[in-house]
Structures are given as C-alpha cells and as structure tokens.
C-alpha cells in the first residue's frame, strides 16, 4: 500500500504523489547499469594509460643518456660542418 498522505504546505502545496516502490527500483537499476558501464570504461582508459606509461619508461631506461647525447652531438657536428 502506498502512502498518499498530504505532503504539507511545502512548495507544492498539499499535493499527493504516490510513487510505487517498483518505479523507484526500476530507476535505481537503470542508474546502477549506467554507473557500471562508466566504471568499466574508466578501467579500460586507466589500463591503457598505464600500459603507455610503462612502454615509455621501458624505452627511457633501455637507451642510456650517454648514447642519446653522443647521437645528438654527432648530428649537431655534421649540420655545423655542412
């Protein structure tokens, strides 16, 4: 049984709006499904970002700074001499 007692003298006056629990439950389930979809999407984005960051870290640690400096200095020397 739904309670349809007057709400009072609030902004809606003394209106009576019965809301069935089934309707509220249906709306809550819809919101829950949307939130689950958002969580899954965000999880994928986080995993993708994390894998990209790991790839950059591997590259950074695989190439020593001295090799990069040597290559840059060779390129600069060649460009200055030509």
Protein Blocks (a to p, Z undefined) as FASTA:
>chain_A
ZZfbdfbjcfnljadcdddfklmmmmmmmmmmmmmmmmmmmmmmmmmmmmmmmmmmmmmm
mpcfklmmmmmmmmmmmmmmZZ
